Amino acid sequence: MSTQTIISPYKERIPELWDAYHGQIKAVSVSDKYIKNDSLFVSVCLEAGESMFLVLPTRKTFYMKIPAYKIESEEVLSLDNQWDVYFMPKLGKPFPVKEFALKDFSVSSDMRIKYFSGTAMYKKSIQMNLNTSSKNKKVWLDLGELDDIAEVRINGEEAGVLWYPPYRIEITEWIREGENDLEVFVTNNWANCLIGDEQFPADFVWGEDRGKEMGRAIKAFPEWFVKRRSRPSKERKTFFIWSYHRKNSPLQPAGLKGPIRICIQNVLEDD
């Protein structure tokens, strides 16, 4: 987390923070702005990888802005125990894994997981004590580290998509007192599946290998492909005319690694 101080000569204007990632416009807290020597100073606190536009409207705005607030207290709940995960490969049959510990798929000893490419659904039921007598409460879900993109669902409702760090989303609207169903769909790219295929003999002939940077092409379309016959290899899932991957190519990080936390904040709006 870092704090940036921005100076503007437009001291009479009311600054706003425009968050393009979440599609939100946020008011700037009173404590984060002050005037000195005819200049307006605004402090903006950013998470790692986060960015904002600071906008100084020329006239009073009437569109919806999220009010600035101060955090009076915060309770953090860790969800780093085991999850039920349903693996849905892009090519191949889905399979469940019960009580799966959060870790990088690429370090798994299970070949189905190690070379997995597709979407994995993490599911867990959680008990929440929100003390609903307090209206000024915000609840956040922090997924920690993941690769490559995630969709969050709370009690069957879509809460949002996270594709860039910080992988953190407000879930106040969807979370409820008592039992809640939390689902996180994490999708990775093709690379690990392609490397997994290279663990098995090719059912076609490679042409000249131009090295790591240039890759290699198939020498010709195999007969089984041209004549639309069944593929000889039962292990390989993909077929490309050009590839940059080898048997020993490094695998890419995949899946949800956490740490996963739920943060319950008691807040006070900053007027």
N, C-alpha and C positions, 0 to 999 in steps of 0.2 A: 504494500500500500504506500502511495506517495501523495504529497500535497503540492499542488502547483499554485503559485500566486500570480494573478493576472492584473495588469494595470490598464485602466481606460480613462481617457480624458472626459468621458461623458458621465459626469458625476450625478446628473439629474435623472438618468435612466434607471429602470428597474431590471437588473440582470436575470436571465433565465438559463437553465441548463437543458440543452436538447440532446436527448439520448437516442441516437439513431438505431442502436442495437435492439432496444426494447420498444421503440416507437413511443417514447414518453417525453413530456415537457415538465421539468421540475422547477419549482421555485427555489431561490437561493436563500439559505438561512440568514437571519439577521446577524448572527454571530460570525458569519463567514464573509461579511462585507463591511467596509468602512471607508470614509472619505478623509483624505489627507492631502494638503497642498493642492486643492482643486482637482484631485484625481480620485477615481473610484478604484478601490482595491477589492478583489474577489479571490478567496481561497477555495480551491476545488480539490477534494480528496478523491483519489482514484485507486481502484484495485489494480493488481497486476494485469496488464493487457487491456485495461479499460480506457475508453476515450469519450469525450463530451465536446459538444459545441457550446460555447458561451455566447449567447445572443443578447444584444442590447436593443430592444424594440424602440422605434422612434416615437411611438404613441402607446397609450394604454391598451393592453390586449384583453380580449374577452373569451379566448378559448380556454379549454380545461387544462389547468396546471395541477400537478401533484404538489400539495403543500409541503413546505420544508418542515422538518421535525427534529427534535432532539431525542436521543435514546436515554431514558431514565434508568432502565435496568434490562438485563438480557439473561435468558436461561438457554443453555446449549444442551441439546440431546444428541448423543452419538448413536449412529446407526451402523456401526462398523462390524456387526456380527454377520452371520451367514444369511444368504438370500437364496430364494428359489429362482432359478434362471431357466428360461425356455429359449433354446438356440434355434434360430430360423435362418439357415444358410441360404444364400441366393441360389445356389445350386446344390441339391441334395435334400434329404429328409430332415425335418425338424426333430429335435430331441431335447428332453428335459434333464436338468441336473439339480437335485435337491441339495439344500444347505451348501451352496457354493460360496466359498470365501472370496472376498473382493481381491482380485489380482489381475495382472496383465495376462491376457489370453496366451500371448506368445511364449510364456515361460511354463505353460502347462505341459504335463507329461502325457495328457490325453491328445492324440493326434487330431481328433475331431475339433478340439478347442484350440490347439496350438496353431493350426492352419485355417482357422475359421474366418470367413468373410461373409457378412450379412448383418442381420439385426438380432440382438439378444435382449430379451425382455426380463428385467430384474423385477421381482415382485416380493412385497412384504406387507404384512398387516401391522400397524403401529397403534398404540394407545396414546391419546393426547389428553392432557389436563391443561386446559387453556384458561381457566378462571374467567369464564365468560362475563362476569360482572364488570370487567374492565373493557370499555369500548375502544380505547386507544391502544390497540395491540396490533403488531405486525408479525407475521410468521414467514420465515424464509427457509428454503431448502438449498443447502450448499452441497454439491456433488463432488467437490474436490477435483481430482484429476480424471479425465476420461479421453478416449479416442474412438470415433472422431466427432460424432454429433449425437445429441440426445433429445428425446421427446419425453416430457413428464406428464403423467396422468394421476389425478387424485380422485379416488372414489369414482372412477370411470370417466371423469371429465378431463378434457385436454387443458393443461395448465400452461403449456408453452414449449418452445423448442430452443435448445441451447447449442450453439455451434462454434462458440469462441469463448475463451476464458475471460473473466471468471465464470465458471459454470454454477451460477447462483440465481435463484428465481424466487419472487415473492409468491407464496401460496395461501395467503390469508383468506382469499375469496373462496377457496375450495376445501380447506381443512376444517374439521369439525371436532366438537368435544367427543371423547370416547374413541371407538375403533375407527380406523381409516385404512383404506387400501391404497398403497403407493406402488405405482408402476413406472419404471424408467426403461425406455426403449433406446438402446445404444447401437449405432450402426457404424461399422468401419469400412475401409475401402477394399479393393480387390487384391492388393499386393500379397498378403499372406496366403491366400488361396492359390495364387499363381506359383508361389514358391513351394507350396505343398505339393502341387502337381509335379514339380520337378524331382520329387523324391522317387517317382516311379518311371520306368522306361517309357520313352516316347513311342507313340504308334504312328509316327511320321518321321521324316528325315530332315534334320536341321541343315541349313546352308552354312556359309562362312560365318564364323564368330568374329565380330568386329570389336570385341572387348566390352568392358563394363559400360562405357559411355555411349557406344554406338548400338549395342545389342546385336541380335541375330535374327535372321528370317528363316522360314521353312524353305527347303530346297524346291519343293513342288507340292501341290495339293495331293494328299494321299488318296489312294484308290477308293478306300472306304467312304471318303468324303465326296468324291466326284460321283460315285455310283450310288450314293445315299444308302449305304449299307450300315449295319450296326457297328458301332465303334469297337475295335478290338480291346482297347484298354478299359477295364471296369473301374479303375481307381481314379484316372484323370477326369476332372470335371470341366475343364476349360479347353478351348482350342483357339490359338491366335496365330496369325501369319508372321507376327514380329514380337519379340519379347526381349526385355532387359533383365529378366530374372534367371538365376541359376539355382542349383540345388543348395549351395551354401550362401546364398544371398541373405543379408541380415533381415530378420523379421521386423515388422513395424509394430509399435505398441498398439494394443487393441483392448477394448472393453472398459469397464468402470472400475477404477482403482481406489477412488475415495481420497481422503476420508469423507464420509457422508455425515452431515450434521443438519439438524433442524434447530433454528435459532428463533426463540420466542422473545420478542421485544415489547416492552412497555414504553410508549413514546408520548411525547408532548409536542403538539403542533407549535411551530415557531412563527409567530405573527410579526 
